[in-house]
Amino acid sequence: MLTPNRLKHDSVITSMDQLVNFLAAGARPESEWGIGAEMEKLVLDANTGEAAEFPRIEALLTALEKTGDWQELREGGRLIGLQGQDSSITLEPGGQLELSGQLCADLFCNCSDFSRYIVNAVAACQKLDLVLVGLGTQPFSRLEDIEWTPKSRYDIMGPYMLKTGDMGQRMMKQSAGLQVNLDFRDEADCMRKLRLAQALAPLLYGLFANSPILDGQPSGFLTTRGEIWSRTDPDRTGLLAFLDKPDAGFADYVEYALDVPMYFIVRDERYLDLTQKPFRFRQFLDSGHAGHRATLSDWNLHLSTLFPEVRLRPQIEVRCADSLPPHLVLTVAALLKGLMYDDEAFQSAWQLCKPYSRTEIDQACRQAWRLGLKTPWKAGTLQDLARTCLELARNGLDRQQHQRGQKNSESRFLDGLDSLIEGGVTLAEQLLQNWQGSRQEKLKALIGHCGFFDVTSIHPDGTCANQQFKPAN
């Protein structure tokens, strides 16, 4: 995620205005709006389906580094990530592999960026007897059997999660999601986009539900990941209450963030643990800690540890979707770009999704975790809402093509959603239909469902000119 580079992050914070300005600095003129995608994938042993051990994931990173596109990131002598010119590869606590792609002007750029990465990643996995899967939860491995990625921040976050909910460590080690980053022109535009993104949360959960398995068994949820997040940490997850205010602004997000307990600060490349007792950023700002005063770097780090359904960092980040199969990885970004970056589509979507209350959104999300597209929504279901929003997004992307003079419309990145919506059967339900037989039969069904397996299905030149990624064979 990008941060405003014109701010001096080592500056000591002396006024609340600096915190507000940090968020305001994310604004861009519409001509410079981009779209970003952060894609987490599970790394599994190709023969057993178990979560890969860290040394094998480290070997995968080593293989990617040797392609010449990445520079290694190490901590304590261990390879824990890769940095590219415009994107990065990082590891989540349980070894989930995340590509934080570059902020692109259009989805063709996002697709090209992802293609170059995934071709090399899949080839390396095949040599290491690993497989990447786009699934929202670990299918077989139990929590205690998954190694921690050796990062100092997880040494602090892991124990703290045991104090805040009963599924925090499951979130860290057993879940994988897909986030989309969006731009805004000014404060008012930011708030209206935050409101629509939050109102879309039930649809995003229901439409992209893809995590029905946990610990080798059906969990009772279509997106188990949604349930896991709800039981992680009420201080930093869920819906943003201040959006109920019609005059909400950046200052309200600042007030929200100031009262979330801190995990840590970094000094001299060392993480300092602040979790032994609740210590909120507001306290740190007022009185400091152990001689350290709050800086904009601390503020930026703190903002990265907030996990609501939609957040500011300072770009807008929408966080509801499960990790997805290869042919659908850009559909979330396409849907949101079509709805958010076209005024006509935006207004129509808001009229469809405008909630009576935040409670309505919360209840619909909880139903969507179990019912998917069959979730009741106003006078119909989420399937009805999805059908209409898909058409709005497609028209919105077509209008963006015309306005920008693009040769091709990005609406083609929505094509994978038509059959999903019309059938009314989520990815999770499709997987459950095939979740039978022996362990090997289940693993085969899993890889066929969401494995990044067939390198030849991805455009070798990375252009993504005619389609996005096909499902594995």
Residue, then its C-alpha position, 0 to 999 in steps of 0.5 A: m500500500l502506498t503512503p504519501n511520500r511528501l510527508k516526513h515520516d520521522s517527524v514528531i507529531t505535534s498536532m492533530d492536524q498532522l494526522v488528518n493531513f496524513l490521510a488527506a495527502g492520499a487524495r489524487p485528481e481523477s486523472e491520476w486514479g489507480i487501482g491496486a490489488e493485494m492477493e494472498k494465496l495459500v502455499l500447500d504441499a502438493n502431495t498432502g495439502e498440508a500448509a508448507e513448512f517455512p523452509r520450503i516457502e523460503a526456498l520458493l522466495t529464493a527461486l523468485e529472487k533469482t528471476g532478477d525481478w525482486q530484491e530479498l528482504r531478510e529478518g534475523g537472517r531469514l528470507i521473509g519477503l521480496q521487494g520489486q520496483d513497484s510491488s512486493i511479495t510478503l508472507e503472512p503469519g502462517g506462510q500465506l504468500e501475498l503479492s501487493g501489486q503496483l497501483c495501476a491506471d487500469l486492470f490490464c496493468n494489474c493483470s500483466d503485473f500479476s501474470r509475470y509474478i504468478v508464472n514464475a511462482v507456479a514454475a518454482c512451486q512445481k519444482l518444490d512439490l508445492v501448489l498455490v491455491g486461492l482459498g480463504t482458509q487452510p483446508f487441512s492443516r490445524l492451527e497448531d501444526i502451522e509454523w509461524t513466519p519468523k517475523s518479530r511483529y508476529d511474536i508480538m501479535g500472536p500472543y496478543m490475539l489470545k487476549t482479544g478473541d477466540m479466533g485471532q490466531r486462526m485469522m493470522k495463520q489459517s486465513a487468506g483474503l484479497q484486498v482492493n485499493l482505491d483512490f479518491r479526489d477529496e475528503a467528501d469523495c473519500m467518505r462517500k466511497l467508504r460508505l458504499a464500500q462498507a454497504l457492499a460488504p454483505l455482497l462481497y462476502g456472499l458473492f466471493a465466499n470461498s472458504p467452507i473448509l477448516d481443519g479438514q471438515p466443512s465448517g458450516f460457513l461458506t466464508t469461514r474467513g468472515e466468521i474468523w475475522s468477526r472473532t479476532d479483535p473487536d477493537r480493530t475489526g468490523l464496521l466503521a461506526f462514524l460513517d453513520k454521521p452525514d458530515a463524517g470526515f478524515a478527523d473522524y477516522v483519526e479519532y477512531a484510530l487513536d482509540v485502537p490499542m497499539y501493537f508496537i513501534v519500531r526503533d532502530e529496526r527493532y519492534l518494541d512491544l506495547t501490548q502488555k496493557p491496553f495502550r492506545f495511540r491517543q496515550f502515546l501521542d499525549s505522553g510518549h513511551a519509554g522516552h519515545r515520542a509519536t512520529l508519523s512513521d508510528w502513525n502509518l504503522h498503527l494504521s496498518t494494524l487496523f482491520p475494519e472491512v474498509r480502511l484508509r492507509p491513506q488509499i481506500e482498502v476494501r477487505c471483504a473478499d476471500s482468496l479466489p481461484p486464478h480465473l477470478v482474481l481480478t473480478v473484485a477489483a473490476l466490480l469495485k472500479g466499475l462501481m466506484y469510478d463512474d458517477e452514474a454507476f456509483q449513484s445507482a449502486w448507493q441507492l440499491c445498497k444504502p442501509y437503513s442502519r449499520t446493524e442491517i449491514d452487520q446482520a446481512c454480513r453474518q447471514a452471507w457467511r452462511l447463505g452466500l447469494k441466497t442471503p435475504w437483501k431488502a425485497g430480494t436476495l444478494q443474488d438479485l443485488a449481485r446481478t444488478c451490480l454486475e450490470l452497473a459495473r460493466n456499464g461503468l467500466d465501458r463508460q470509463q473506456h470511452q472517457r479515457g479513449q482506451k482500446n479495450s474495456e476492462s469490463r471483460f474482467l467481470d466475465g467470470l461472474d456471470s455464470l456464478i451469479e446466474g447459477g446462484v451457487t457460490l464457489a464455496e458450495q461448488l467445492l463442498q459438492n466435490w468434498q468427498g472420498s479419500r484425502q487424495e480425492k479431496l485434494k484433487a478436487l481442491i486443486g481443480h477448484c482453486g489451484f494455480f497449477d496450469v502455467t500454460s493457461i496464463h498469457p506468457d507475455g503478461t499482456c492479459a489482452n483477451q482474458q484473465f487466468k483460466p482455472a487449473n485443469 
